[in-house]
Amino acid sequence: MKYGYARVSTNDQKSDLQIAALKSAGCEHIFTDTASGAVSKRPELMRCLESLRAGDTLVVWKLDRLGRSLSHLVEVLASLQGKGIAFLSLTEAIDTESAAGRLLGHMLAALAEFERTLIVERTQAGLKAAKKRGVKLGRRPSLSDDQRKHARELLDRGESPATVAKLLNVCRATLYNSLKD
């Protein structure tokens, strides 16, 4: 069975062109969302993906109607492939039931992996540069030096850790971790 998915970004836009193309491609069920491609929660896409079974085909008018980004698109395509569901993009003529379509799917996956690697490299370079500039990375300590000193004094006087933690508005684990330093 063929399922179609159409998406427009705003209420001003019409999905008529996409729906007509999906119908002429033989789609028996068509799901339509009105949401930006960057929005992760698209209820009709979720309903569509949940409806698909092995042997079905998901048809879209254009690739950018389906994925928020290249990595999201590859994730969706990999999920479909893993479930034995074919994919067809009408505008780009991508059909994962053909050898050329599967090749393109693999190329998209390689590009997405390359994109993820570049992001990691840029992030690591940024962190390294920040450390060289003396920037302290990570979360701010929950307790100041004065608070830690005060906590140590209270504990030395016999106060329970639970009482001291409550007084400082932190959990006991945070109190213990702060006093390790």
C-alpha positions in Angstrom: 0.0 0.0 0.0 1.2 3.5 -0.8 1.0 6.2 1.8 1.6 9.9 1.0 2.9 12.7 3.2 2.6 16.4 2.3 3.7 19.4 4.3 3.3 23.1 4.0 5.1 25.6 6.2 2.3 28.1 6.9 -1.5 28.3 6.8 -1.2 30.7 3.8 0.4 27.9 1.7 -1.7 25.3 0.0 -0.9 21.6 -0.2 -3.1 21.0 -3.3 -0.2 20.5 -5.7 1.5 18.0 -3.4 -1.7 16.1 -2.8 -2.6 15.9 -6.5 0.9 14.5 -7.2 0.6 12.0 -4.4 -2.8 10.8 -5.6 -1.6 10.4 -9.2 1.3 8.3 -7.8 -1.3 5.9 -6.4 -1.3 6.9 -2.7 -4.3 5.5 -0.9 -3.8 7.4 2.3 -2.4 10.9 2.5 -1.3 12.7 5.6 -0.8 16.5 5.6 0.9 18.8 8.2 1.0 22.5 8.3 4.3 23.2 10.1 7.8 24.5 9.5 10.2 21.8 8.4 12.3 22.8 11.5 9.5 21.8 13.8 10.2 18.3 15.3 6.6 17.6 16.3 4.5 17.0 13.3 1.5 14.9 14.3 0.5 13.8 10.8 4.0 12.7 10.0 4.0 10.6 13.2 0.6 9.1 12.3 1.8 8.3 8.8 5.0 6.6 10.0 3.0 4.6 12.6 0.6 3.4 9.9 3.4 2.0 7.6 4.0 -1.7 7.6 6.6 -3.9 5.9 6.0 -3.9 2.1 4.3 -0.4 2.2 5.8 2.6 0.4 6.0 6.1 1.8 5.7 8.7 -1.0 6.6 12.4 -0.7 6.4 15.1 -3.3 9.9 16.4 -2.4 12.6 15.3 0.1 12.5 18.6 2.0 8.8 17.9 2.9 9.9 15.0 5.0 13.1 15.8 6.9 14.0 18.7 9.1 17.7 18.3 8.2 19.9 16.0 6.3 20.6 13.9 9.4 16.8 13.8 10.3 16.0 12.7 6.7 18.7 10.0 6.8 17.3 8.8 10.2 13.8 8.5 8.8 15.0 6.7 5.7 17.1 4.3 7.7 14.1 3.6 10.0 11.9 2.9 7.0 14.5 0.6 5.4 14.9 -1.3 8.7 11.2 -2.0 8.7 11.1 -3.1 5.1 9.2 0.0 4.0 10.1 1.5 0.6 10.5 5.3 0.0 9.7 7.3 -3.1 10.3 11.0 -3.7 8.5 12.2 -6.8 10.4 15.4 -7.6 13.9 13.9 -7.1 12.9 10.6 -8.6 14.4 8.7 -5.6 13.0 5.2 -5.3 14.6 2.9 -2.7 13.2 -0.1 -4.4 15.7 0.5 -7.2 19.5 0.0 -7.0 20.0 3.7 -7.9 17.6 4.8 -5.1 19.4 2.6 -2.6 22.7 4.1 -3.7 21.4 7.6 -3.2 20.2 6.6 0.2 23.7 5.4 1.1 25.2 8.6 -0.2 22.8 10.7 1.9 23.8 8.6 5.0 27.5 9.2 4.2 26.8 12.9 3.9 24.9 13.0 7.2 27.7 11.1 9.0 30.2 13.6 7.5 28.1 16.5 8.8 27.9 15.0 12.3 31.7 14.5 12.3 32.2 18.2 11.3 29.9 19.4 14.0 31.9 17.3 16.6 35.2 18.6 15.3 34.0 22.2 15.5 32.6 21.8 19.0 35.9 20.2 20.2 38.0 23.0 18.6 35.7 25.6 20.3 36.1 24.0 23.7 39.8 23.7 23.3 40.1 27.4 22.3 37.9 28.4 25.3 40.1 26.5 27.7 43.2 28.2 26.3 41.5 31.6 27.0 41.0 30.5 30.6 37.2 30.0 30.4 35.9 27.6 33.0 33.7 25.1 31.3 30.8 23.2 32.8 28.2 24.0 35.3 28.7 26.5 38.0 29.3 25.0 41.5 26.1 24.7 43.4 27.8 26.0 46.6 30.1 28.9 46.9 33.3 28.7 48.9 31.7 30.4 51.8 28.8 28.0 51.7 31.1 25.0 51.6 33.1 26.4 54.6 29.8 27.0 56.5 28.6 23.5 55.7 31.9 21.9 56.9 31.6 23.9 60.2 28.0 22.8 60.8 28.9 19.1 60.1 32.0 19.4 62.4 29.6 20.7 65.1 27.4 17.5 64.7 24.6 18.7 62.4 23.3 15.9 60.2 24.1 16.0 56.5 20.4 16.1 55.7 19.8 19.2 57.9 22.9 21.0 56.4 21.8 20.1 52.8 18.2 21.4 53.6 19.6 24.6 55.1 21.7 25.2 51.9 18.8 24.2 49.6 20.7 21.4 47.9 20.4 17.6 48.1 22.7 15.5 50.2 24.6 14.2 47.2 25.4 17.7 46.1 26.5 18.5 49.6 28.8 15.5 49.7 30.2 16.2 46.2 30.9 19.9 47.1 32.8 18.9 50.2 35.0 16.4 48.3 37.0 19.3 46.8 
